[in-house]
Amino acid sequence: MSVTAPALPSLLSDRSQAVVAATAAVVAAHADAITARFYPRMFADRPELLGVFNLANQATGEQPKALAASVVAYAVQLIDPAAPSFEHVLRRIAYKHVSLGIRPEQYTIVGQHLLAAVGEVLGDAVTAEVAAAWDEVYWLFATQLIALEARLYAASSVDPAQPLRPYRVVRRIEETADVISLVLEPDDGGERPAIAPGQYVSVFVDLPDHRRQPRQYTVSSTAVGTRLQITVRRVRGVGGAPDGQVSSFLHDQVEVGDVLQLSAPAGDFVVDPTDGPLLLASAGAGITTVLPIVEHIARTQPQRSVIVAHADRTAQDHALRETVLHVGRQLDDFTAYTWYETVDPADTRARSGYMDLTEVPLPANVQVFTCGPLPFMRHVRASLMARGVPASNIRYEVFGPDLWAAQATA
């Protein structure tokens, strides 16, 4: 499923354009403070929204920073024709919102509290004219998202008032010490939806403290047509931070026969139906996007050239390794490269250290899909562009809310 973001509306009014141009730098300088005020304000007024937002990203500050960067970037491209296109980020935000069941009326709630937070942080600097201009920015942003999300809901035959379906766990696979795969099938008797390789689902769980929390997981396999698989790495707390609540719950509590609530598949990180060569570069949990793409190519284009490059800490941390290699053997032209920070001397298939793509022969006009931590993807992009791969041939998938950060530095 591919839905293109609608073209920008008629931009800002002349008056608002002048005000936004004059105040954008001030708002940008205080954007983190504004969004840090906005979320507690909104949750205090509408606590039911706590079950929609990833509270781990709230705790780390990632979500407020992502919202701040996105709103400011959207405003800048409204007033600066030379600014980077926002369409890619807009589409990804819309997919994420659809996977969470966001509804049009919720934009009114967000707008009310976001603009109130602007006033609280900037104080007397927010005149009636400034407030009106930024209200216009917000509603241009919201209107585009609402329209695109309506099209995505319709394309998936999803009622936004009931965005989730029950799925029963039919198999649990211990991939590594910290990674499990859960194989799921619809528990309501209906058909499994069509899933493009590389798409994700939102999984909603009810935690022991009675809070509901969503997380997004790539559909790591659709090898059995009635089922889908997600692969979950346990999030270990670093620097005194707690372990991930949802990943720990799925690892420690969920067994075969349990029912989870899932969204429809979402996301645009999918392979174009061409016959050009592919390079799939991943690190850590990014391997979950590689397997479904290799499966898809094996089913539909076994003659297509595919290179898989993966980096991980050790072989013991490398989930789905043998499964990817097994499926890759069904292709006419398949090559795999692996790097580990620590390599077992008996492992003759892996290289030591970090991924070094200068060692990988690249076919002409290679299309690149990369998934992993943001610094890793920046490294992949820089390495490949230094070898002459056009930026337009490199696509990425980001874990977490830092969509605009990735786009802005891509």
C-alpha positions, -999 to 999 in steps of 0.1 A, spaced: 0 0 0 14 34 -10 -3 66 -4 13 99 -14 10 129 8 -13 156 -6 3 187 -21 7 216 3 -23 239 7 -21 275 -4 6 281 23 3 307 50 -16 340 46 7 369 38 3 384 73 11 351 90 40 344 67 57 376 77 50 369 114 64 333 112 94 345 93 101 370 121 95 347 150 106 312 137 141 316 152 127 325 186 103 296 186 130 272 174 153 284 202 126 276 228 110 246 210 123 220 234 110 240 264 76 244 247 71 207 240 84 198 274 57 220 289 31 208 263 31 171 271 26 173 309 -1 199 304 -20 177 279 -17 145 299 -29 163 331 -60 174 312 -65 142 291 -50 113 310 -65 88 286 -39 98 260 -12 83 281 -22 50 266 -15 62 231 20 78 236 52 58 242 60 69 277 96 56 274 102 82 247 86 108 270 109 99 298 140 102 277 129 134 261 130 119 226 93 125 218 92 162 229 124 169 209 109 151 178 77 171 180 96 204 184 119 196 155 90 186 133 68 216 139 96 241 134 108 223 103 73 223 89 70 261 96 104 268 80 95 250 47 63 270 46 83 303 45 115 291 28 112 276 -7 148 264 -4 141 244 27 142 205 25 109 189 14 88 179 44 66 153 24 87 123 34 85 131 71 48 140 69 40 106 53 60 88 80 42 107 108 9 99 92 17 61 91 27 62 127 -5 80 137 -26 55 118 -8 26 136 -17 43 169 -54 50 160 -51 88 161 -84 105 152 -91 139 138 -107 153 170 -75 146 189 -57 173 168 -79 199 185 -67 187 219 -31 188 208 -34 222 192 -51 237 223 -23 225 246 6 231 222 -3 267 215 -10 273 252 25 260 260 39 284 235 23 312 254 35 300 287 71 297 276 74 329 255 51 350 277 45 386 265 63 380 232 32 360 221 10 388 209 -24 381 194 -9 384 159 19 359 168 -6 335 183 -28 336 152 2 330 129 14 299 147 -22 287 151 -23 289 113 9 269 110 -4 242 133 -37 238 115 -20 236 81 2 208 96 -28 191 112 -50 194 82 -25 177 59 -20 149 84 -57 144 89 -63 142 52 -34 118 46 -44 96 76 -80 94 63 -66 80 31 -44 55 49 -73 43 71 -94 39 40 -67 21 20 -63 -4 49 -101 -7 55 -96 3 91 -122 21 112 -102 47 132 -126 43 160 -116 6 162 -80 5 149 -69 -27 167 -75 -64 161 -68 -94 184 -40 -117 174 -32 -150 192 3 -161 198 7 -195 181 45 -199 184 73 -183 205 109 -186 192 139 -179 214 162 -163 188 190 -152 212 193 -145 249 177 -111 244 156 -116 213 123 -135 208 100 -139 178 63 -142 183 43 -158 155 7 -145 155 -25 -150 136 -59 -131 138 -80 -143 167 -113 -130 152 -116 -154 124 -108 -129 97 -80 -129 71 -46 -116 79 -41 -82 61 -18 -77 32 17 -67 45 44 -51 24 79 -62 34 94 -37 57 61 -25 73 55 -25 110 26 -30 134 18 -13 167 14 -38 196 -6 -26 226 -1 -43 259 -17 -39 293 12 -37 318 10 -51 353 6 -16 367 -26 -14 346 -12 11 321 -17 4 284 13 11 262 20 8 224 52 -1 207 60 -5 170 76 -37 157 86 -46 122 68 -75 108 98 -97 106 83 -125 85 52 -134 65 64 -168 54 31 -184 64 3 -166 46 -22 -167 75 3 -155 101 27 -127 108 58 -126 130 73 -99 151 108 -100 166 114 -82 198 148 -74 214 147 -69 251 156 -33 259 182 -32 286 185 -1 307 217 19 303 233 42 328 208 35 356 177 37 333 152 9 338 147 -19 313 121 -14 286 87 -22 301 69 -34 270 98 -55 256 103 -70 291 66 -78 293 66 -96 259 97 -115 269 87 -125 304 49 -127 304 36 -136 269 32 -172 260 16 -193 233 -22 -189 234 -21 -153 247 -39 -126 228 -23 -93 218 -39 -62 203 -23 -52 170 -28 -23 145 -30 -28 108 4 -28 90 19 6 84 50 23 70 65 31 36 99 14 40 91 -11 12 110 -23 -19 101 -8 -52 90 -34 -78 120 -30 -100 146 -56 -110 177 -35 -99 202 -49 -74 196 -44 -37 219 -37 -8 202 -43 26 225 -28 54 214 -33 90 226 -32 125 212 -48 156 174 -50 156 175 -36 120 178 -72 109 140 -74 114 135 -54 82 159 -75 62 142 -109 65 108 -100 51 124 -82 22 146 -112 13 115 -134 17 96 -112 -7 123 -112 -33 127 -150 -31 89 -153 -37 86 -127 -65 120 -120 -81 145 -148 -73 167 -137 -101 172 -103 -85 207 -95 -71 206 -90 -33 235 -81 -9 229 -83 28 253 -65 52 248 -67 89 266 -55 120 261 -66 156 280 -70 189 286 -107 187 272 -138 168 251 -145 199 234 -112 195 227 -116 158 190 -126 156 176 -143 124 210 -148 109 205 -184 98 169 -177 87 181 -149 64 209 -171 50 185 -200 44 160 -178 25 189 -161 6 199 -195 -8 167 -194 -28 180 -164 -48 202 -167 -79 226 -140 -68 228 -135 -30 258 -124 -9 260 -118 28 286 -98 48 287 -97 86 307 -77 111 309 -83 148 326 -61 174 338 -94 190 343 -123 166 347 -160 177 379 -173 160 359 -203 148 335 -181 129 350 -178 95 319 -160 80 322 -128 100 345 -98 99 358 -80 130 349 -45 140 323 -21 126 307 -23 92 331 -13 64 312 -11 31 344 -3 12 350 -41 13 317 -48 -5 316 -48 -43 287 -27 -55 268 -33 -87 258 -4 -108 226 15 -98 223 -4 -66 193 5 -44 201 7 -7 178 0 23 194 6 57 179 2 91 195 5 126 206 32 150 207 67 135 246 71 138 249 37 120 226 48 91 245 81 88 277 61 85 262 38 58 250 68 38 283 87 40 303 56 30 281 48 1 279 84 -12 317 85 -11 316 56 -35 293 73 -58 259 60 -48 233 88 -52 215 99 -21 182 92 -40 191 55 -41 195 53 -3 164 47 19 163 43 56 140 32 85 143 49 119 135 32 152 120 58 176 105 93 171 136 110 155 121 111 120 129 147 113 164 144 128 171 116 103 156 134 74 174 167 82 208 150 83 202 126 55 
